[in-house]
């Protein structure tokens, strides 16, 4: 799966899991901000900064989905590329 398609698949998955995905145009909107998951007033969000590389946005999306919706993932069919991205994030945060 191409990186832009993987990013869009992760955006769709996040939204289906009840996570808000917000895009910022770039550094002018929020200097020093990087893509990543956040809690905003107790609600799960994933912020994507347009100036970040696609692979950094994919990592941020995967981190947010793992952090906020991991229990919902086991019962779902996910395309192999999406599942691989999520597994990489799980291994990064929860090494065996």
Secondary structure, DSSP 4 states (H G I P E B T S, - for coil): --HHHHHHHHHHHHHHTT-EEEEE--TTTSTT--SEEEEETTEEEEEEETTS-HHHHHHHHHHHHHHHHHHHHTTS---HHHHHHHHHHHHHHS--
